[in-house]
Amino acid sequence: MGAEAAATVAASLKALGDPLRLRMLSAIAADPRGETCVCDLAELSRVSQPTVSHHLRVLKETGLLRSERRGTWVWYRIATGRRRAVAALLDAFAPAALLDAPEGEAAGGDTAEGNAEQGEELRLMDARVARLAAELADAHTALDRELVAVIVRESYADLVRSAKLTRHLVPLTERFARQRLADLLRDRDAGPPQVLFVCVQNAGRSQLAAALLNRLAGGRVIARSAGSTPAAEVHPRVRSLLIELEGDAGAERYPKPLTDDAVRAADVVVTMGCGDVCPIVPGVRYEDWAIADPALAAHEGVEAIRDELTERVRALLATLPERPSEAQRNDRHEESRHA
């Protein structure tokens, strides 16, 4: 590497040495629109607009970003010549860094042998995540392969932060990433309405509300749930109710992080105790339900919460339009052909 190239790389790495800038770069790289409004980044970082603009200016000066002003807002995208490098950087470091154990807690102890074992585990996990990304990219040819890889990596990273059982991370990542990819491709004007329930931990209220709506709707509506700060697992009392409603599927439910993709794909977003965490998307209907947290309730209290949610869900269902699913439309088409 020549001196000039080394200076350029060093400047880029220095700019990315700030965690907030790294998060911003990751968010821009993962945005399905191929670009991100500065207003969205301010919401992501929860800092003032001038602070966001300062960090973006640093990234732009290093050549990592390009920007374009449209009316009031400035939109940012990864510079064309840097997209592959940015994707490679995020792919290489995110999973390993998140799985890295605190000092003194590495597998096998703080020894050369233990560190070697841990390094091998991380390499194997990175390889599994990369393989999953390739498989999902092959299955979603309508989406850019690099975008699919970013979504898989981010899905994995989000689950690592809250997952209790790391041995299930790759299967959970696949389920979560598949849903996110489906959200990107969803046409809100076609197919059954989609409702997103959001609470803080996605361990109680939102999980239960989604299960109730799916059962009551009988396929006429798709209900999903997410959390602004997901817990490690679903609350035990709520899980027992989910199993009653959904059987084995209820036993497999897990807390999921809230994503902008899920909000954009929804027709209705119902928040419960999580404040104004959802981005405002034109065309999406928002409701806020004051529902007690099952984690703070006794057994009888959890059942009362279930009953209250049932009534609210019934009322919500009555307001949703009836739109046939793709399978139902295909069935009707076949029936009309043979009529």
Contacts in CASP RR format, 6 or more apart in sequence:
PFRMAT RR
TARGET T0000
AUTHOR 0000-0000-0000
METHOD contacts of the structure
MODEL  1
MGAEAAATVAASLKALGDPLRLRMLSAIAADPRGETCVCDLAELSRVSQP
TVSHHLRVLKETGLLRSERRGTWVWYRIATGRRRAVAALLDAFAPAALLD
APEGEAAGGDTAEGNAEQGEELRLMDARVARLAAELADAHTALDRELVAV
IVRESYADLVRSAKLTRHLVPLTERFARQRLADLLRDRDAGPPQVLFVCV
QNAGRSQLAAALLNRLAGGRVIARSAGSTPAAEVHPRVRSLLIELEGDAG
AERYPKPLTDDAVRAADVVVTMGCGDVCPIVPGVRYEDWAIADPALAAHE
GVEAIRDELTERVRALLATLPERPSEAQRNDRHEESRHA
1 9 0 8 1.000
11 62 0 8 1.000
12 62 0 8 1.000
12 63 0 8 1.000
12 64 0 8 1.000
15 21 0 8 1.000
15 58 0 8 1.000
15 59 0 8 1.000
15 61 0 8 1.000
15 62 0 8 1.000
15 64 0 8 1.000
16 22 0 8 1.000
16 25 0 8 1.000
16 59 0 8 1.000
16 64 0 8 1.000
16 89 0 8 1.000
18 55 0 8 1.000
18 58 0 8 1.000
20 45 0 8 1.000
20 47 0 8 1.000
20 55 0 8 1.000
21 55 0 8 1.000
21 58 0 8 1.000
21 59 0 8 1.000
23 44 0 8 1.000
23 45 0 8 1.000
24 41 0 8 1.000
24 44 0 8 1.000
24 45 0 8 1.000
24 52 0 8 1.000
24 55 0 8 1.000
24 56 0 8 1.000
24 59 0 8 1.000
25 59 0 8 1.000
25 64 0 8 1.000
25 65 0 8 1.000
25 78 0 8 1.000
25 86 0 8 1.000
25 90 0 8 1.000
26 90 0 8 1.000
26 94 0 8 1.000
26 150 0 8 1.000
26 154 0 8 1.000
27 36 0 8 1.000
27 40 0 8 1.000
27 41 0 8 1.000
27 44 0 8 1.000
28 34 0 8 1.000
28 35 0 8 1.000
28 36 0 8 1.000
28 41 0 8 1.000
28 65 0 8 1.000
28 76 0 8 1.000
28 77 0 8 1.000
28 78 0 8 1.000
29 78 0 8 1.000
29 83 0 8 1.000
29 86 0 8 1.000
29 87 0 8 1.000
29 90 0 8 1.000
29 150 0 8 1.000
30 147 0 8 1.000
30 150 0 8 1.000
30 151 0 8 1.000
30 154 0 8 1.000
31 40 0 8 1.000
32 143 0 8 1.000
32 147 0 8 1.000
32 184 0 8 1.000
32 261 0 8 1.000
34 77 0 8 1.000
34 78 0 8 1.000
34 147 0 8 1.000
35 68 0 8 1.000
35 75 0 8 1.000
35 76 0 8 1.000
35 77 0 8 1.000
36 75 0 8 1.000
36 76 0 8 1.000
36 77 0 8 1.000
37 73 0 8 1.000
37 74 0 8 1.000
37 75 0 8 1.000
38 49 0 8 1.000
38 52 0 8 1.000
38 53 0 8 1.000
38 56 0 8 1.000
38 73 0 8 1.000
38 74 0 8 1.000
38 75 0 8 1.000
38 76 0 8 1.000
39 73 0 8 1.000
40 260 0 8 1.000
40 279 0 8 1.000
41 52 0 8 1.000
41 56 0 8 1.000
41 76 0 8 1.000
42 48 0 8 1.000
42 49 0 8 1.000
42 52 0 8 1.000
43 279 0 8 1.000
45 51 0 8 1.000
45 52 0 8 1.000
45 55 0 8 1.000
53 74 0 8 1.000
56 65 0 8 1.000
56 67 0 8 1.000
56 74 0 8 1.000
56 76 0 8 1.000
59 65 0 8 1.000
60 66 0 8 1.000
60 67 0 8 1.000
60 76 0 8 1.000
63 79 0 8 1.000
63 82 0 8 1.000
64 78 0 8 1.000
64 79 0 8 1.000
64 82 0 8 1.000
64 86 0 8 1.000
65 76 0 8 1.000
65 77 0 8 1.000
65 78 0 8 1.000
65 79 0 8 1.000
66 76 0 8 1.000
66 77 0 8 1.000
66 78 0 8 1.000
66 79 0 8 1.000
66 80 0 8 1.000
67 74 0 8 1.000
67 75 0 8 1.000
67 76 0 8 1.000
67 77 0 8 1.000
68 74 0 8 1.000
68 75 0 8 1.000
68 77 0 8 1.000
69 75 0 8 1.000
78 86 0 8 1.000
83 146 0 8 1.000
84 146 0 8 1.000
87 146 0 8 1.000
87 149 0 8 1.000
87 150 0 8 1.000
90 150 0 8 1.000
90 153 0 8 1.000
91 130 0 8 1.000
91 133 0 8 1.000
91 149 0 8 1.000
91 153 0 8 1.000
92 126 0 8 1.000
94 153 0 8 1.000
94 154 0 8 1.000
94 156 0 8 1.000
94 157 0 8 1.000
95 122 0 8 1.000
95 125 0 8 1.000
95 126 0 8 1.000
95 129 0 8 1.000
95 153 0 8 1.000
95 156 0 8 1.000
95 157 0 8 1.000
95 160 0 8 1.000
96 122 0 8 1.000
96 125 0 8 1.000
96 126 0 8 1.000
98 157 0 8 1.000
98 160 0 8 1.000
98 161 0 8 1.000
99 121 0 8 1.000
99 122 0 8 1.000
99 125 0 8 1.000
99 160 0 8 1.000
99 166 0 8 1.000
100 118 0 8 1.000
100 122 0 8 1.000
101 107 0 8 1.000
101 118 0 8 1.000
103 110 0 8 1.000
104 110 0 8 1.000
106 114 0 8 1.000
106 115 0 8 1.000
106 118 0 8 1.000
107 114 0 8 1.000
107 117 0 8 1.000
107 118 0 8 1.000
107 121 0 8 1.000
108 114 0 8 1.000
108 117 0 8 1.000
108 118 0 8 1.000
125 169 0 8 1.000
125 170 0 8 1.000
128 170 0 8 1.000
129 152 0 8 1.000
129 153 0 8 1.000
129 156 0 8 1.000
129 170 0 8 1.000
129 173 0 8 1.000
130 149 0 8 1.000
132 152 0 8 1.000
132 170 0 8 1.000
132 173 0 8 1.000
132 174 0 8 1.000
132 177 0 8 1.000
133 148 0 8 1.000
133 149 0 8 1.000
133 152 0 8 1.000
133 153 0 8 1.000
134 149 0 8 1.000
136 148 0 8 1.000
136 152 0 8 1.000
136 174 0 8 1.000
136 177 0 8 1.000
136 178 0 8 1.000
136 181 0 8 1.000
137 143 0 8 1.000
137 145 0 8 1.000
137 148 0 8 1.000
137 149 0 8 1.000
140 148 0 8 1.000
140 181 0 8 1.000
140 185 0 8 1.000
142 185 0 8 1.000
143 181 0 8 1.000
143 184 0 8 1.000
143 185 0 8 1.000
148 181 0 8 1.000
151 177 0 8 1.000
151 180 0 8 1.000
151 181 0 8 1.000
151 184 0 8 1.000
152 173 0 8 1.000
152 177 0 8 1.000
155 173 0 8 1.000
155 176 0 8 1.000
155 177 0 8 1.000
155 180 0 8 1.000
156 169 0 8 1.000
156 170 0 8 1.000
156 173 0 8 1.000
156 177 0 8 1.000
158 176 0 8 1.000
158 230 0 8 1.000
158 257 0 8 1.000
158 259 0 8 1.000
159 169 0 8 1.000
159 172 0 8 1.000
159 173 0 8 1.000
159 176 0 8 1.000
159 257 0 8 1.000
160 166 0 8 1.000
160 169 0 8 1.000
161 230 0 8 1.000
161 257 0 8 1.000
162 230 0 8 1.000
162 231 0 8 1.000
162 232 0 8 1.000
162 255 0 8 1.000
162 257 0 8 1.000
163 169 0 8 1.000
163 172 0 8 1.000
163 232 0 8 1.000
164 232 0 8 1.000
164 233 0 8 1.000
172 254 0 8 1.000
176 256 0 8 1.000
179 224 0 8 1.000
179 262 0 8 1.000
180 259 0 8 1.000
180 261 0 8 1.000
180 262 0 8 1.000
182 265 0 8 1.000
183 259 0 8 1.000
183 261 0 8 1.000
183 262 0 8 1.000
183 264 0 8 1.000
183 265 0 8 1.000
184 261 0 8 1.000
184 265 0 8 1.000
186 194 0 8 1.000
186 265 0 8 1.000
188 194 0 8 1.000
188 265 0 8 1.000
188 267 0 8 1.000
188 283 0 8 1.000
190 323 0 8 1.000
190 326 0 8 1.000
191 323 0 8 1.000
191 324 0 8 1.000
191 325 0 8 1.000
191 326 0 8 1.000
191 329 0 8 1.000
192 217 0 8 1.000
192 219 0 8 1.000
192 220 0 8 1.000
192 221 0 8 1.000
192 222 0 8 1.000
192 323 0 8 1.000
192 324 0 8 1.000
192 325 0 8 1.000
193 221 0 8 1.000
193 222 0 8 1.000
193 267 0 8 1.000
193 268 0 8 1.000
193 320 0 8 1.000
193 321 0 8 1.000
193 323 0 8 1.000
194 221 0 8 1.000
194 222 0 8 1.000
194 223 0 8 1.000
194 224 0 8 1.000
194 265 0 8 1.000
194 266 0 8 1.000
194 267 0 8 1.000
194 268 0 8 1.000
195 210 0 8 1.000
195 213 0 8 1.000
195 221 0 8 1.000
195 222 0 8 1.000
195 223 0 8 1.000
195 224 0 8 1.000
195 266 0 8 1.000
195 267 0 8 1.000
195 268 0 8 1.000
195 269 0 8 1.000
195 270 0 8 1.000
195 316 0 8 1.000
195 320 0 8 1.000
196 223 0 8 1.000
196 224 0 8 1.000
196 225 0 8 1.000
196 226 0 8 1.000
196 262 0 8 1.000
196 263 0 8 1.000
196 265 0 8 1.000
196 266 0 8 1.000
196 268 0 8 1.000
196 269 0 8 1.000
196 270 0 8 1.000
197 205 0 8 1.000
197 206 0 8 1.000
197 207 0 8 1.000
197 209 0 8 1.000
197 210 0 8 1.000
197 213 0 8 1.000
197 223 0 8 1.000
197 224 0 8 1.000
197 225 0 8 1.000
197 226 0 8 1.000
197 270 0 8 1.000
197 272 0 8 1.000
198 206 0 8 1.000
198 225 0 8 1.000
198 226 0 8 1.000
198 227 0 8 1.000
198 228 0 8 1.000
198 258 0 8 1.000
198 269 0 8 1.000
198 270 0 8 1.000
198 271 0 8 1.000
198 272 0 8 1.000
198 274 0 8 1.000
198 277 0 8 1.000
198 278 0 8 1.000
199 205 0 8 1.000
199 206 0 8 1.000
199 225 0 8 1.000
199 227 0 8 1.000
199 228 0 8 1.000
199 271 0 8 1.000
199 272 0 8 1.000
199 273 0 8 1.000
199 274 0 8 1.000
199 293 0 8 1.000
200 227 0 8 1.000
200 228 0 8 1.000
200 229 0 8 1.000
200 273 0 8 1.000
200 274 0 8 1.000
201 227 0 8 1.000
201 229 0 8 1.000
201 230 0 8 1.000
201 231 0 8 1.000
201 255 0 8 1.000
201 295 0 8 1.000
202 225 0 8 1.000
202 226 0 8 1.000
202 227 0 8 1.000
202 230 0 8 1.000
202 231 0 8 1.000
202 255 0 8 1.000
202 256 0 8 1.000
202 257 0 8 1.000
202 258 0 8 1.000
203 230 0 8 1.000
203 231 0 8 1.000
203 233 0 8 1.000
203 234 0 8 1.000
203 235 0 8 1.000
203 238 0 8 1.000
203 255 0 8 1.000
203 295 0 8 1.000
204 234 0 8 1.000
204 235 0 8 1.000
204 238 0 8 1.000
204 293 0 8 1.000
204 294 0 8 1.000
204 295 0 8 1.000
205 272 0 8 1.000
205 273 0 8 1.000
205 291 0 8 1.000
205 293 0 8 1.000
205 294 0 8 1.000
205 305 0 8 1.000
205 309 0 8 1.000
206 225 0 8 1.000
206 226 0 8 1.000
206 227 0 8 1.000
206 272 0 8 1.000
207 225 0 8 1.000
207 234 0 8 1.000
207 238 0 8 1.000
207 242 0 8 1.000
207 253 0 8 1.000
207 255 0 8 1.000
208 238 0 8 1.000
208 241 0 8 1.000
208 242 0 8 1.000
208 294 0 8 1.000
208 305 0 8 1.000
208 306 0 8 1.000
208 309 0 8 1.000
209 223 0 8 1.000
209 225 0 8 1.000
209 270 0 8 1.000
209 272 0 8 1.000
209 291 0 8 1.000
209 309 0 8 1.000
209 312 0 8 1.000
209 313 0 8 1.000
210 223 0 8 1.000
210 224 0 8 1.000
210 225 0 8 1.000
211 223 0 8 1.000
211 241 0 8 1.000
211 242 0 8 1.000
211 245 0 8 1.000
211 246 0 8 1.000
211 250 0 8 1.000
211 253 0 8 1.000
212 223 0 8 1.000
212 245 0 8 1.000
212 306 0 8 1.000
212 309 0 8 1.000
212 310 0 8 1.000
212 313 0 8 1.000
213 221 0 8 1.000
213 223 0 8 1.000
213 313 0 8 1.000
213 316 0 8 1.000
213 317 0 8 1.000
214 221 0 8 1.000
214 222 0 8 1.000
214 223 0 8 1.000
214 246 0 8 1.000
215 245 0 8 1.000
215 246 0 8 1.000
216 310 0 8 1.000
216 313 0 8 1.000
216 314 0 8 1.000
216 317 0 8 1.000
217 223 0 8 1.000
217 317 0 8 1.000
217 320 0 8 1.000
219 325 0 8 1.000
220 317 0 8 1.000
220 320 0 8 1.000
220 322 0 8 1.000
221 317 0 8 1.000
221 320 0 8 1.000
224 262 0 8 1.000
224 266 0 8 1.000
225 256 0 8 1.000
226 256 0 8 1.000
226 257 0 8 1.000
226 258 0 8 1.000
226 259 0 8 1.000
226 262 0 8 1.000
227 255 0 8 1.000
227 256 0 8 1.000
227 257 0 8 1.000
227 258 0 8 1.000
227 274 0 8 1.000
228 258 0 8 1.000
228 274 0 8 1.000
228 275 0 8 1.000
228 277 0 8 1.000
230 255 0 8 1.000
230 256 0 8 1.000
230 257 0 8 1.000
231 255 0 8 1.000
232 255 0 8 1.000
233 254 0 8 1.000
233 255 0 8 1.000
234 242 0 8 1.000
234 253 0 8 1.000
234 254 0 8 1.000
234 255 0 8 1.000
235 294 0 8 1.000
235 295 0 8 1.000
237 294 0 8 1.000
237 297 0 8 1.000
237 299 0 8 1.000
237 302 0 8 1.000
238 294 0 8 1.000
238 302 0 8 1.000
239 250 0 8 1.000
239 251 0 8 1.000
239 253 0 8 1.000
241 302 0 8 1.000
241 303 0 8 1.000
241 306 0 8 1.000
242 250 0 8 1.000
242 251 0 8 1.000
242 253 0 8 1.000
243 250 0 8 1.000
243 251 0 8 1.000
246 253 0 8 1.000
258 277 0 8 1.000
258 278 0 8 1.000
260 279 0 8 1.000
263 269 0 8 1.000
263 278 0 8 1.000
263 279 0 8 1.000
263 281 0 8 1.000
263 284 0 8 1.000
264 281 0 8 1.000
264 284 0 8 1.000
266 284 0 8 1.000
267 284 0 8 1.000
267 285 0 8 1.000
267 320 0 8 1.000
268 284 0 8 1.000
268 285 0 8 1.000
268 286 0 8 1.000
268 287 0 8 1.000
268 316 0 8 1.000
268 320 0 8 1.000
269 278 0 8 1.000
269 284 0 8 1.000
269 285 0 8 1.000
269 286 0 8 1.000
269 287 0 8 1.000
270 286 0 8 1.000
270 287 0 8 1.000
270 288 0 8 1.000
270 289 0 8 1.000
270 316 0 8 1.000
271 277 0 8 1.000
271 278 0 8 1.000
271 286 0 8 1.000
271 287 0 8 1.000
271 288 0 8 1.000
271 289 0 8 1.000
272 288 0 8 1.000
272 289 0 8 1.000
272 290 0 8 1.000
272 291 0 8 1.000
273 288 0 8 1.000
273 290 0 8 1.000
273 291 0 8 1.000
273 293 0 8 1.000
275 288 0 8 1.000
278 286 0 8 1.000
280 286 0 8 1.000
287 316 0 8 1.000
289 312 0 8 1.000
291 305 0 8 1.000
291 308 0 8 1.000
291 309 0 8 1.000
291 312 0 8 1.000
292 301 0 8 1.000
292 305 0 8 1.000
294 301 0 8 1.000
294 302 0 8 1.000
294 305 0 8 1.000
297 304 0 8 1.000
297 305 0 8 1.000
324 332 0 8 1.000
END
